[in-house]
Amino acid sequence: MPLTKLTQKEIKEDPEQQLRNFKRTKDFLVAIDTDGCVTDNMNGKQVLIFHPQYLEFYQLWGIESYFRESAEYYNLFSIHRGCNRFLATQFILKALAARKDVAVAAAEKGVMLPEIKPLDDYISYCSRNNLGLGNPSLEKFLATRPLNLALYKLLGWSEAVNRTFPFINTKILPFDNVRESLKLMAENADVLVVSQTPYEDLVNYWEAQGISGHIQIIAGQEMGNKTHHIKVVKEAGGYEDSKVLMLGDGDGDYQAVKENNGLFYPIPAGFEPEAWRKFPERFELFLKGEYKGEIEDKLFSEFSKVLLTTPPWEEPGYDHKKAYRENQEIRKTLYARLYPNGRLLVM
């Protein structure tokens, strides 16, 4: 069953239809994340797109180091890695508002932190109405309060991110062994992409890299969270718990499949090549019913040590400049390679 693309009208009116109407063709179901899992674009999309766009929209350049440090923690290095952009922004703003050193720096530079209430209200609205967090639902929320300028700015930032994303994303190839692994998956299972990236960006990437022929459905942020994606397709296809596998690089991926009683194969940040190199032999164990238990538990134990649970600014002896410099080479390398004229603070 080849990948069928949704139209813009379908995305706005009923983006979940492809999930509800899914027809099972194999006994096994594999759900796979994209950013940071199939492709090494997590650092690039955050450091080069999400963060500078937010700094520009809200004129936070005066506290750039504090914003980047907080944004990188939640989006890249913590257990929240890979969460929805609006949830990540909520985490970031709450963290910045709670820090005395940020308040001092903001006052010295004449920087005003963004108001968090409009974002909180939007997230609550989506939760109450069972809507995915994304631009279509933000537009619906905006229609209920059309004079709220803060929401227009939030939507403008999110749209700017989407417009910029392809210029960076398409330059980053999938990890080695991804193509071979996808072919193996498609031969033995129905394959579903689950992500908190917008649907159109996902389709564009998978098609541009020539790997969309191995998947049947792409589910983006407009279709809800990853737990919901897996739940709807699993129920539509009637897959057994032990025959559902999720590949991901974040704790949210693990939670998504475990809430659906499936199994998890981690692609740990920093260890992606090894995870993909060993995937075929471990996938064979999954197909034989021998992956659950000791092997899955061991891999998850190793994976759980990679992502942080406490932000650096809450650690004893924290020094902001030192903490910012720890990831400075990552930023400098990305800018030099993909955005040489971009604005970046180097300490």
N, C-alpha and C positions, 0 to 999 in steps of 0.2 A: 504494500500500500504506500504509494509515493506521498511526499509532503504536499499538503494542500495549503496554499497561502490564504489568509483572511484578507478581506478588503478593509479599507479604512472605515467604511460604513458598518461592517460586521464587528470590527473592534470596538466601535463606540456603542453599538446597539446590543450586541450579545456575544462578547468575546469568548464565553465559556462553551459555546455550542460544539466546538470541535472536541472538547473534553467529554461532554455528556454523550455525544454521538459516536464515540470511538468504537471501532469494531476490532475485537481481538483476532490476531492471526497466529500467535504463538502461545506456548504455555507460560513463557517467562516475560516479565516486564522489567525494563531497565530505565530508570530516570537519571538524567545526567545534567549537571550544571554546566555553564559555559565559561563565564569570567573567572579566571584563576584556576579553572579545572581543565577545560579543553585547551584554553589559550592563556599565555602568560601576560594578560593585559590588566590585571587588577592594579598593580602599581601605576602603570601608565594612565589608566583612565581616571584614577583618583588624583594622583599628583599633578597631572597635566591638564585635566578637564574639570572634574568636580570641584576641586579645591580652589583653583584660581578663578573659576567662573563665580563661585560664591563670594570670594574675596572682592571681586570687582563689582558684583551686583549690590553688595551691602557695604562697600567701601571699608573693608576691614584690614587693608594693607598695613595700617599702623600696628596691628597686633598679629601680623602674618605668622610669626613663629609659633605663637600660642594656638592660633586656629589650625595651622597645619599639623602641629603635634597632636592635638585632640582629634582632628579628622582622620589622621593616619592611624591612630590607636583604634578607633571604632571601626573604620572601614577596612583596615589591612591586618593589624596585628592582634586583635582581640577575638574573643569568642563570638563577637557580633559581626565578624568579617562576612561580607556578602549579603548583609541585610538590606532591606529596601532603602533607597536614598532618602526618603522622608523620615523614616525611623532613625536612620543614622544622623540626619540633621537634628532631630529632636535630642538625641543623646549628646551631640556636640554642643548645642546651645545650652543645655542644662549644665553640662560640665563647665563651660566657660563662665556662665552666670554664677556658679558656686565658688569660683576661685578668686581669692583676694589678690593674688599677684596679677591676674588678668584685669581685675577692676582698676588696679593701680596703673598698669600699662595703658589701658584704654583711656583713663583720665588724662594721663600725660600726653597722649597722642591725639586727644579729642575725638576718640572713636566711640560710637554708640552701638552697643550690641543689638542685634535684631530682636524684635518682640517675638516671644515664643508662642503666645496665646493663639494667634491665627493658625499656626501649624498644629498645635494641640487640638484645636477645634476641628480641623480638617481630618486628622487621624481618627478622632472620636466619631465623626460623621461616617467615615468609611466602615468603621467597626460596627456601628449601629445598623448600617444599611447593607452589610455584607458585600462591600465593594473593594476591589483591589486598589492599592495605593499607586496612583499613576496619573498622568496628565488628563486622561478622560474623566476620571472621578473628581479630580481637582477642578476641572471645568464645570462639572455638575454642582459641586459645592459652591463655586464662585457664583453660579447663577442664582443661588439662594441669598446671596449678599453681594450684589453687583457693584457696590460702592466701596468695598473693602480693598484699599490700595495695597495693603500688605500681601493679600492673596494674589493680586496681579503680579507683584514682584516675585513671589514664590514660583508662580507658574512661568514667569519669564525666565527665571534661573533654570528651571527644569527643562524648558524648551531649548534654551541656549546649550545646555549640556547635550541634549539629543542631537542638535544640529552640528555640534563640534565633534561628537563621538566618532563618526565614520572616518574622519580625517586621520585619527590616531589608530583606531581599532583595526582597520583593514591592513595596516602595515605590520601587524603582529601575527605571526603564523601559529598554528596549533603546535602543541608539544610534540616531540618525536614519539612515534609509536601510537599516536592518537588515531591516525587513519586506519592502520591495521586493526587496532582494537575495535573501532567502530564497525568495521566490516565483520569482525567476529561476532560482535553483539547482534548486528542486524540479521545474521544467519541463524541465530538461535533465540532471539527475543524481539518483542515489540519495543521500540526505543522512543522515549519521550524526553524532550528537553524541558527542564523546569528552571526558571530563573526569575530574578527580580529586576532584570534589565527590560526595557520596553520591547515589545514584540517585534516591531519593525527593525530595530537594531540587531536583534538576534537572527532574524531571517536573512538580513543583508550579510551578516558575518558568515553564517553557515553556507550560504550560496556562493559568496565571494571566494571562500576557501575550497569549494568543490566537495563538501562533505555532507550536504543536505540530503543526498540520496540514501543515506544510512538511517534516517530518522523519519518518523511518521507524524509527529506533532511537536510544535513549539509552543510552550506556554510562557508568556511573559508576565510582567507585573500587573497588566490590565486584567488578568484572569485570576487574581488573588495570590495568596502566598504558596510556597512550595508544598506545604502540607495539603492544602486544598487541591492543588494540581494532581498530586499522586492519588489522593482519596477519590476524586471523581473518576479518573481513568481506571483505577483499580476496581472500583465498583462496576463501571461500565463493562469492563472486560471479564470480571469474575475471576481474577487471579488469586491463587493461594498465597498466603502470607510468605511462605518460605521461597516463593518464586518471584519475589519483588526485590530489586536491588537499586540502591541509590549511589551514584558517584558524586562526591562533592568535596569542597575544600574548606567549608565552614561548619561551625557547630549547628547552625540553622539547618544545614543539609541533613545532618545526623538526626536532629529532632524531627524533621519533616518525615523521614522514612520510618522512624521508630514509632511515631504517632499513628502510622499506618501498618505497624507490626511487620515491616519489611527489614531487609538487611542493608548494611552500609559498607561501602568501599571508599576509604579516604584517599584524597589526593592532597597531601599536606603541603602547605606553603614552604617553599625552599627545597622540597624533596619530590617535586612533581615528576621529573624524568625517571626516577627509580620506580615510583608508583605505576607509571604507564608501562615501563619495561616489564614489570612483573605482573601486570594485569591479566594477560592471556592465561597464564597457568592458574591464577586465582579464580578467574571467571569459569574455567573448566571445573574447578572444585564447587563453585556455586551451582553449576548445571547438574552436578552429580549429587547435590545435597550435602556436600562435605565442608562447606565454607562456614556455616553458622556454628558458633561455639568458640573453640580455642583460637582458630585463625582470625575470625572477625574481632574477637575480644582483644587479641594481641595487637592487631593493627590499630584498633581504636585507642588502645592504651598509649601507643606511640604517638598517634595523632593528637590526643588530648594534651600532650605536653608542649605542643608547638604554639598554640594560641594562648594569649595572656588573659587573665581574669581580673587583674588589678592594673589600673592606669599608672604610668610612671610618676605622675604628680602626686600620687597617694603613697608612694614608696618612701621609706626612711632615707634621709640624706639627699632628697631630690634636688637637682640643680637644673634649671630650665635650659640654659645654654648648652650644657653638657648633653642633656637628653635630646635636644634638637639636632645637635651635631652627630649623634649616633646614626641617624638615617640620612645624613647630608649627602653622602656619596650616591645613594640611590636616587635622590632628587637630581643631583648634578648630572649623573649619567643619562637619566631619562630626558632631561632638558637638552643636553648636548646632542642626543641622538634624534629626538623627535620634535623638539620645540626650541631650537637654538636661540630664538629672539624673544622667548617668553620671560615673564617677570618672575624672579625667584630670589628670595633672601638667602644669602650665604653668610654664615657666621664664622 
